[in-house]
Amino acid sequence: IAGYIRDSFKGAVLVVNKWDLVATEHWKESQSEWEEAIRQRFRFIVYAPILFISAKTRRGINEVLPVTLQVHLERQKRIPTGMLNQMLEKTLAAHPPPSRGGRQLKIHYVTQAETRPPTFVFFVNDRDLLHFSYERHLENRLRDAFGFMGTPIRLVFKARERKDRERS
């Protein structure tokens, strides 16, 4: 189900119920261990917050709705182009894109095209020069800078159109 949620670009909150069955004197250590295991199993949606609850004892129940509403707000977040390009400039300075075949990927600028899900369009010199690992790096920098808790973000890379001069 989580894969379908990701593929549909929907927000997600992972809720672990039955937390009352965990031994109370070690619940913090257990929670940390379980969170690590859940993150490993659901590494394709690492942006999803994890809540540990007990419906029986009502522990953690009051967190579910506020976190869900926060994810809803994160899906609607719009980042101004100027802020995006400042983040991009810092990212490129700290970790430039790798070259491929002796050619360097150049990212000219980025803008947010949509919300729900947040969609960012990067204008580049040649989309074929983009490696998936650098795409993931850019997504991580966007999340570091602007959040987007619980929501996938879509990255689109477009080659800038060249205006070739026609000779008469």
C-alpha positions in Angstrom: 0.0 0.0 0.0 2.8 2.4 0.8 4.2 1.9 -2.7 0.9 2.9 -4.2 0.8 6.0 -2.0 4.2 7.0 -3.1 3.5 6.3 -6.8 0.3 8.4 -6.5 2.4 11.3 -4.9 0.1 11.4 -1.8 1.1 12.4 1.7 1.7 9.7 4.3 2.0 9.2 8.0 3.1 5.8 9.3 1.1 4.9 12.4 2.3 2.0 14.6 -0.6 0.7 16.8 -0.5 -1.7 19.7 2.4 0.2 21.4 0.8 -0.7 24.7 2.2 -4.2 24.2 5.8 -3.0 24.5 7.4 -3.4 27.9 7.0 0.0 29.6 10.5 0.3 31.2 12.2 -0.1 27.8 9.8 1.6 25.5 12.2 4.4 24.4 14.9 2.0 23.3 12.3 -0.2 21.7 10.7 2.8 19.9 14.1 3.8 18.5 14.9 0.2 17.3 11.4 -0.1 15.7 11.7 3.3 14.0 15.1 2.2 12.5 13.6 -1.1 11.3 10.5 0.7 9.9 12.7 3.3 8.1 14.7 0.5 6.6 11.6 -1.4 5.4 10.0 1.8 4.1 13.1 3.6 2.8 11.2 4.6 -0.3 9.0 6.9 1.8 11.6 8.2 4.3 9.8 11.6 4.4 6.8 10.0 6.2 6.7 10.7 9.9 6.2 7.7 12.2 3.8 7.8 15.2 3.6 5.1 17.9 0.2 4.8 19.4 -2.1 2.6 21.4 -5.7 2.7 20.6 -6.4 0.6 23.7 -4.7 3.0 26.1 -5.2 6.1 23.9 -1.4 6.8 24.1 -0.3 8.9 21.2 -3.8 9.1 19.7 -3.9 12.9 20.0 -0.8 13.2 17.8 -2.4 11.6 14.7 -4.7 14.4 13.6 -2.2 17.3 14.1 0.5 15.4 12.2 -1.9 14.5 9.4 -3.0 18.2 9.1 0.7 19.3 9.1 1.4 16.8 6.2 -1.7 18.3 4.4 -0.2 21.8 4.8 3.3 20.6 3.6 1.7 19.3 0.4 0.3 22.8 -0.3 3.5 24.7 0.5 4.8 27.1 -2.2 8.4 28.3 -2.2 9.2 31.5 -4.0 11.5 31.1 -7.0 14.1 33.5 -5.4 14.4 31.3 -2.3 14.7 28.1 -4.5 17.5 29.6 -6.5 19.4 30.7 -3.4 19.2 27.1 -2.2 20.2 25.8 -5.6 23.2 28.2 -5.7 24.4 27.0 -2.3 23.8 23.3 -3.3 25.8 23.7 -6.5 28.7 25.4 -4.8 28.9 22.8 -2.0 28.4 19.8 -4.3 28.5 20.4 -8.1 26.9 17.8 -10.4 29.2 15.1 -11.6 30.3 15.2 -15.2 29.4 12.5 -17.6 31.3 11.7 -20.7 33.4 14.8 -20.3 30.3 17.0 -20.2 29.0 18.9 -17.2 25.4 19.2 -16.2 24.5 22.8 -15.8 21.4 23.7 -13.8 20.3 27.2 -14.8 17.5 27.7 -12.4 14.6 26.1 -10.6 11.0 27.1 -10.0 8.0 25.5 -8.3 5.3 24.6 -10.9 2.7 23.0 -8.7 1.5 22.0 -5.2 -0.2 18.8 -4.2 2.4 17.4 -4.7 5.1 20.0 -4.6 6.6 19.9 -8.1 9.9 21.6 -9.0 11.1 22.2 -12.5 14.8 22.5 -13.0 16.0 24.0 -16.2 19.2 22.3 -17.3 21.5 22.3 -20.3 21.1 18.5 -21.1 18.7 16.3 -19.1 20.7 13.2 -20.2 23.6 14.3 -18.1 21.5 14.0 -14.8 22.4 11.0 -12.7 19.7 9.6 -10.4 22.0 10.0 -7.4 22.3 13.8 -8.0 18.5 14.0 -8.4 18.1 12.4 -5.0 20.7 14.8 -3.7 18.7 17.8 -4.9 15.5 16.3 -3.4 17.3 15.9 0.0 18.6 19.6 -0.2 15.0 20.8 -0.9 13.7 18.8 2.1 16.6 20.1 4.3 15.8 23.7 3.3 12.0 23.7 3.1 10.7 20.6 5.0 7.9 18.9 3.1 7.3 16.4 5.9 5.1 13.5 4.9 4.8 14.4 1.3 6.6 13.3 -1.8 8.0 15.9 -4.0 8.2 15.7 -7.8 11.3 16.9 -9.6 11.1 17.6 -13.3 14.2 18.4 -15.4 13.8 20.3 -18.7 16.4 21.2 -21.2 16.3 24.9 -21.9 15.2 25.5 -25.5 17.8 26.9 -27.7 16.8 29.7 -30.0 18.9 28.7 -33.1 19.1 31.5 -35.6 17.9 30.6 -39.0 19.9 32.0 -41.9 18.1 33.2 -44.9 
